[in-house]
């Protein structure tokens, strides 16, 4: 996927999120996020949108904290979320392709620019939280395309969990394989007492394989749904669920 495709996905996912939140009501519980209400989801996601947009708009070169969402609720909070999402999409659409700013893990290999990083990151951030909002509303969630899901799995495994902050560790070496059965995509994740090391192949034996359609793997690896199928030692699937949350 390229940056324009991620931008279109971000635009669509944010609109779907706002609609689901409005239909659910800001006091509704968010089943995938115990303890959260829709108001918490909107404040968090909108604040992340503003944080991300500011790095690009200001060409800011260093990390800085995410702000708090506003002290709003009900329709006013939904409207604020819609505006924060609109500003993010507009900022990314108008930014020069060579903008330089801070990022926190590798950008897509096809385009390693900061603009590609932030457009991709916010597209997946919004898609996951759109699923949360639709879960709060109830009914069938919106579809996730296979290519988008494969990219999101790749970002999670080779981006987030390649960082020193990853808590997915094992006192003894173990190998976890992830296979998207409908997309021809496979990852091998080598676990140790250091950050995981992931490659896009099926080299060598694995202790555990997590397998299923790409969209279901995407949601399960973000701990939104159970893993479709676990082959081999189920302890590694449990290790992932206990330790992989992104904070």
C-alpha positions as a Markdown table, in Angstrom:
| # | Residue | x | y | z |
|---|---|---|---|---|
| 1 | Unk | 0.0 | 0.0 | 0.0 |
| 2 | Unk | 1.2 | 3.5 | -0.7 |
| 3 | Unk | 0.7 | 6.8 | 1.3 |
| 4 | Unk | -2.4 | 7.8 | -0.8 |
| 5 | Unk | -4.1 | 4.5 | 0.0 |
| 6 | Unk | -3.3 | 4.9 | 3.7 |
| 7 | Unk | -4.7 | 8.4 | 3.6 |
| 8 | Unk | -8.0 | 7.2 | 2.0 |
| 9 | Unk | -8.2 | 4.5 | 4.7 |
| 10 | Unk | -7.6 | 7.0 | 7.5 |
| 11 | Unk | -10.3 | 9.2 | 6.1 |
| 12 | Unk | -12.8 | 6.4 | 5.9 |
| 13 | Unk | -12.0 | 4.8 | 9.2 |
| 14 | Unk | -12.3 | 8.1 | 11.1 |
| 15 | Unk | -15.7 | 8.8 | 9.6 |
| 16 | Unk | -16.9 | 5.3 | 10.5 |
| 17 | Unk | -15.5 | 5.6 | 14.0 |
| 18 | Unk | -17.4 | 8.9 | 14.6 |
| 19 | Unk | -20.7 | 7.5 | 13.2 |
| 20 | Unk | -20.4 | 4.4 | 15.4 |
| 21 | Unk | -19.6 | 6.5 | 18.4 |
| 22 | Unk | -22.6 | 8.7 | 17.8 |
| 23 | Unk | -24.9 | 5.7 | 17.3 |
| 24 | Unk | -23.6 | 4.0 | 20.5 |
| 25 | Unk | -23.7 | 7.1 | 22.7 |
| 26 | Unk | -20.7 | 8.3 | 24.6 |
| 27 | Unk | -21.7 | 6.5 | 27.8 |
| 28 | Unk | -21.6 | 3.0 | 26.1 |
| 29 | Unk | -19.1 | 0.5 | 27.3 |
| 30 | Unk | -16.3 | -0.5 | 24.8 |
| 31 | Unk | -16.0 | -4.4 | 25.1 |
| 32 | Unk | -12.5 | -4.7 | 23.7 |
| 33 | Unk | -11.2 | -2.1 | 26.1 |
| 34 | Unk | -12.4 | -3.0 | 29.6 |
| 35 | Unk | -13.1 | 0.0 | 31.8 |
| 36 | Unk | -13.5 | 2.4 | 28.8 |
| 37 | Unk | -16.6 | 4.2 | 27.6 |
| 38 | Unk | -17.0 | 5.6 | 24.2 |
| 39 | Unk | -16.2 | 9.0 | 25.6 |
| 40 | Unk | -12.7 | 7.7 | 26.6 |
| 41 | Unk | -12.2 | 6.2 | 23.2 |
| 42 | Unk | -13.1 | 9.5 | 21.4 |
| 43 | Unk | -10.9 | 11.6 | 23.7 |
| 44 | Unk | -7.9 | 9.2 | 23.3 |
| 45 | Unk | -8.2 | 8.8 | 19.6 |
| 46 | Unk | -8.8 | 12.5 | 18.9 |
| 47 | Unk | -5.9 | 13.5 | 21.1 |
| 48 | Unk | -3.6 | 11.0 | 19.2 |
| 49 | Unk | -4.8 | 12.6 | 16.0 |
| 50 | Unk | -3.9 | 16.1 | 17.2 |
| 51 | Unk | -0.5 | 14.8 | 18.5 |
| 52 | Unk | 0.4 | 13.2 | 15.2 |
| 53 | Unk | -0.8 | 16.1 | 13.1 |
| 54 | Unk | 1.4 | 18.5 | 15.0 |
| 55 | Unk | 4.6 | 16.5 | 14.3 |
| 56 | Unk | 4.0 | 16.9 | 10.6 |
| 57 | Unk | 2.6 | 20.4 | 10.6 |
| 58 | Unk | 5.5 | 21.7 | 12.8 |
| 59 | Unk | 8.2 | 19.5 | 11.3 |
| 60 | Unk | 8.9 | 18.7 | 14.9 |
| 61 | Unk | 12.1 | 16.7 | 15.4 |
| 62 | Unk | 11.8 | 15.2 | 18.8 |
| 63 | Unk | 9.2 | 13.3 | 20.9 |
| 64 | Unk | 6.7 | 15.1 | 23.0 |
| 65 | Unk | 3.7 | 13.9 | 25.1 |
| 66 | Unk | 0.2 | 13.3 | 23.9 |
| 67 | Unk | -2.2 | 15.9 | 25.3 |
| 68 | Unk | -5.5 | 15.2 | 27.0 |
| 69 | Unk | -8.8 | 15.2 | 25.2 |
| 70 | Unk | -11.3 | 18.0 | 26.0 |
| 71 | Unk | -13.7 | 18.1 | 28.9 |
| 72 | Unk | -16.7 | 17.5 | 26.6 |
| 73 | Unk | -19.3 | 14.8 | 26.3 |
| 74 | Unk | -22.2 | 13.7 | 24.1 |
| 75 | Unk | -22.7 | 15.3 | 20.7 |
| 76 | Unk | -20.1 | 18.0 | 21.5 |
| 77 | Unk | -17.4 | 15.4 | 22.0 |
| 78 | Unk | -18.3 | 13.6 | 18.8 |
| 79 | Unk | -18.1 | 16.9 | 16.9 |
| 80 | Unk | -14.7 | 17.6 | 18.4 |
| 81 | Unk | -13.5 | 14.1 | 17.4 |
| 82 | Unk | -14.7 | 14.7 | 13.8 |
| 83 | Unk | -12.9 | 18.0 | 13.7 |
| 84 | Unk | -9.6 | 16.5 | 15.1 |
| 85 | Unk | -9.8 | 13.8 | 12.5 |
| 86 | Unk | -10.6 | 16.2 | 9.7 |
| 87 | Unk | -7.5 | 18.4 | 10.6 |
| 88 | Unk | -5.3 | 15.3 | 10.7 |
| 89 | Unk | -6.4 | 14.2 | 7.2 |
| 90 | Unk | -6.0 | 17.7 | 5.9 |
| 91 | Unk | -2.5 | 18.1 | 7.4 |
| 92 | Unk | -1.3 | 14.9 | 6.0 |
| 93 | Unk | -2.8 | 15.6 | 2.6 |
| 94 | Unk | -1.2 | 19.0 | 2.3 |
| 95 | Unk | 2.2 | 18.1 | 3.8 |
| 96 | Unk | 5.3 | 18.1 | 1.5 |
| 97 | Unk | 6.4 | 14.6 | 0.7 |
| 98 | Unk | 9.9 | 15.4 | 2.0 |
| 99 | Unk | 8.8 | 16.8 | 5.4 |
| 100 | Unk | 11.2 | 15.8 | 8.2 |
| 101 | Unk | 9.9 | 15.1 | 11.7 |
| 102 | Unk | 10.1 | 12.7 | 14.6 |
| 103 | Unk | 8.8 | 9.1 | 14.1 |
| 104 | Unk | 9.1 | 6.1 | 16.5 |
| 105 | Unk | 9.5 | 3.0 | 14.4 |
| 106 | Unk | 10.4 | 2.2 | 10.7 |
| 107 | Unk | 8.1 | 3.5 | 8.0 |
| 108 | Unk | 6.8 | 1.3 | 5.2 |
| 109 | Unk | 9.7 | -0.2 | 3.2 |
| 110 | Unk | 8.3 | 1.1 | -0.1 |
| 111 | Unk | 8.4 | 4.7 | 1.3 |
| 112 | Unk | 10.5 | 5.3 | 4.4 |
| 113 | Unk | 9.5 | 9.0 | 4.7 |
| 114 | Unk | 8.1 | 10.5 | 7.9 |
| 115 | Unk | 4.9 | 11.4 | 6.0 |
| 116 | Unk | 4.4 | 7.8 | 5.0 |
| 117 | Unk | 5.0 | 6.7 | 8.6 |
| 118 | Unk | 2.4 | 9.0 | 10.1 |
| 119 | Unk | -0.2 | 8.4 | 7.5 |
| 120 | Unk | 0.2 | 4.6 | 7.9 |
| 121 | Unk | 0.4 | 4.8 | 11.7 |
| 122 | Unk | -2.8 | 6.9 | 12.0 |
| 123 | Unk | -4.7 | 4.7 | 9.5 |
| 124 | Unk | -4.1 | 1.6 | 11.6 |
| 125 | Unk | -4.6 | 3.5 | 14.9 |
| 126 | Unk | -8.0 | 4.7 | 13.6 |
| 127 | Unk | -9.0 | 1.3 | 12.2 |
| 128 | Unk | -8.4 | -0.5 | 15.4 |
| 129 | Unk | -10.4 | 2.1 | 17.4 |
| 130 | Unk | -13.1 | 2.1 | 14.8 |
| 131 | Unk | -13.6 | -1.6 | 15.5 |
| 132 | Unk | -13.8 | -0.6 | 19.2 |
| 133 | Unk | -16.5 | 2.0 | 18.5 |
| 134 | Unk | -18.5 | -0.5 | 16.4 |
| 135 | Unk | -18.2 | -3.1 | 19.1 |
| 136 | Unk | -19.7 | -0.6 | 21.5 |
| 137 | Unk | -22.5 | 0.1 | 19.1 |
| 138 | Unk | -23.1 | -3.5 | 18.3 |
| 139 | Unk | -23.9 | -5.2 | 15.0 |
| 140 | Unk | -21.5 | -6.3 | 12.3 |
| 141 | Unk | -18.2 | -4.4 | 12.2 |
| 142 | Unk | -17.0 | -2.8 | 8.9 |
| 143 | Unk | -14.8 | -5.0 | 6.8 |
| 144 | Unk | -11.0 | -4.8 | 6.8 |
| 145 | Unk | -9.3 | -5.4 | 3.5 |
| 146 | Unk | -6.7 | -8.1 | 3.3 |
| 147 | Unk | -3.9 | -5.9 | 2.0 |
| 148 | Unk | -4.5 | -3.3 | 4.8 |
| 149 | Unk | -4.7 | -6.1 | 7.4 |
| 150 | Unk | -1.4 | -7.7 | 6.2 |
| 151 | Unk | 0.3 | -4.3 | 6.4 |
| 152 | Unk | -1.1 | -3.7 | 9.9 |
| 153 | Unk | 0.3 | -7.1 | 11.1 |
| 154 | Unk | 3.6 | -6.2 | 9.5 |
| 155 | Unk | 3.7 | -2.8 | 11.3 |
| 156 | Unk | 2.8 | -4.4 | 14.6 |
| 157 | Unk | 5.4 | -7.2 | 14.4 |
| 158 | Unk | 8.3 | -5.5 | 12.6 |
| 159 | Unk | 7.6 | -2.0 | 13.8 |
| 160 | Unk | 6.1 | -1.8 | 17.4 |
| 161 | Unk | 7.6 | -5.1 | 18.6 |
| 162 | Unk | 11.0 | -4.5 | 17.2 |
| 163 | Unk | 11.5 | -1.7 | 19.7 |
| 164 | Unk | 13.2 | -2.0 | 23.0 |
| 165 | Unk | 9.9 | -1.2 | 24.7 |
| 166 | Unk | 8.3 | -4.5 | 23.6 |
| 167 | Unk | 7.4 | -6.7 | 26.6 |
| 168 | Unk | 7.0 | -9.8 | 24.5 |
| 169 | Unk | 10.0 | -11.7 | 25.9 |
| 170 | Unk | 10.8 | -15.3 | 26.7 |
| 171 | Unk | 13.4 | -16.6 | 29.2 |
| 172 | Unk | 14.3 | -19.2 | 26.6 |
| 173 | Unk | 14.4 | -18.9 | 22.8 |
| 174 | Unk | 11.0 | -19.7 | 21.2 |
| 175 | Unk | 9.7 | -19.2 | 17.7 |
| 176 | Unk | 6.2 | -17.9 | 16.9 |
| 177 | Unk | 4.8 | -18.0 | 13.3 |
| 178 | Unk | 2.0 | -15.9 | 12.1 |
| 179 | Unk | 0.3 | -17.0 | 8.8 |
| 180 | Unk | -2.4 | -15.1 | 6.9 |
| 181 | Unk | -4.1 | -17.9 | 5.0 |
| 182 | Unk | -6.0 | -15.8 | 2.5 |
| 183 | Unk | -3.1 | -13.4 | 1.6 |
| 184 | Unk | 0.0 | -15.6 | 1.2 |
| 185 | Unk | 1.7 | -13.6 | 4.0 |
| 186 | Unk | 3.8 | -15.3 | 6.8 |
| 187 | Unk | 6.0 | -14.0 | 9.5 |
| 188 | Unk | 8.5 | -15.7 | 11.8 |
| 189 | Unk | 8.9 | -14.1 | 15.2 |
| 190 | Unk | 12.0 | -15.2 | 17.3 |
| 191 | Unk | 11.5 | -14.6 | 21.0 |
| 192 | Unk | 14.1 | -14.3 | 23.6 |
| 193 | Unk | 14.9 | -12.1 | 26.6 |
| 194 | Unk | 15.6 | -9.3 | 24.1 |
| 195 | Unk | 13.0 | -7.6 | 21.8 |
| 196 | Unk | 11.4 | -10.0 | 19.3 |
| 197 | Unk | 13.1 | -10.3 | 15.9 |
| 198 | Unk | 10.6 | -10.8 | 13.0 |
| 199 | Unk | 11.2 | -11.7 | 9.4 |
| 200 | Unk | 8.8 | -12.1 | 6.5 |
| 201 | Unk | 9.3 | -15.8 | 5.8 |
| 202 | Unk | 8.6 | -19.3 | 7.1 |
| 203 | Unk | 12.2 | -20.3 | 7.8 |
| 204 | Unk | 12.9 | -23.0 | 10.3 |
| 205 | Unk | 10.5 | -24.8 | 12.7 |
| 206 | Unk | 8.1 | -22.9 | 14.9 |
| 207 | Unk | 6.9 | -23.8 | 18.4 |
| 208 | Unk | 3.5 | -22.2 | 17.7 |
| 209 | Unk | 1.7 | -20.9 | 14.7 |
| 210 | Unk | -1.1 | -18.4 | 14.7 |
| 211 | Unk | -3.1 | -18.8 | 11.6 |
| 212 | Unk | -6.3 | -17.5 | 9.9 |
| 213 | Unk | -7.6 | -14.8 | 7.5 |
| 214 | Unk | -5.6 | -11.6 | 7.5 |
| 215 | Unk | -8.4 | -9.4 | 8.9 |
| 216 | Unk | -9.0 | -11.8 | 11.8 |
| 217 | Unk | -5.2 | -12.0 | 12.6 |
| 218 | Unk | -5.1 | -8.2 | 12.5 |
| 219 | Unk | -7.7 | -7.9 | 15.2 |
| 220 | Unk | -6.4 | -10.8 | 17.2 |
| 221 | Unk | -2.8 | -9.6 | 17.3 |
| 222 | Unk | -4.2 | -6.2 | 18.5 |
| 223 | Unk | -6.0 | -8.2 | 21.2 |
| 224 | Unk | -9.4 | -7.4 | 19.9 |
| 225 | Unk | -10.5 | -10.9 | 19.1 |
| 226 | Unk | -9.4 | -14.4 | 19.8 |
| 227 | Unk | -6.8 | -16.0 | 17.5 |
| 228 | Unk | -8.6 | -17.9 | 14.7 |
| 229 | Unk | -6.4 | -21.0 | 15.1 |
| 230 | Unk | -3.4 | -21.9 | 17.2 |
| 231 | Unk | -1.2 | -24.8 | 16.1 |
| 232 | Unk | 1.4 | -26.1 | 18.5 |
| 233 | Unk | 2.2 | -24.8 | 22.0 |
| 234 | Unk | -0.7 | -22.6 | 23.1 |
| 235 | Unk | 1.5 | -21.0 | 25.8 |
| 236 | Unk | 3.0 | -18.6 | 23.2 |
| 237 | Unk | -0.4 | -17.4 | 22.2 |
| 238 | Unk | -1.1 | -16.7 | 25.9 |
| 239 | Unk | 2.3 | -14.9 | 26.2 |
| 240 | Unk | 1.3 | -12.7 | 23.3 |
| 241 | Unk | -2.0 | -11.8 | 24.8 |
| 242 | Unk | -0.5 | -11.0 | 28.2 |
| 243 | Unk | 2.4 | -9.0 | 27.1 |
| 244 | Unk | 1.8 | -7.4 | 23.7 |
| 245 | Unk | -0.4 | -4.5 | 24.6 |
| 246 | Unk | 0.8 | -1.2 | 23.2 |
| 247 | Unk | 1.0 | 1.6 | 25.8 |
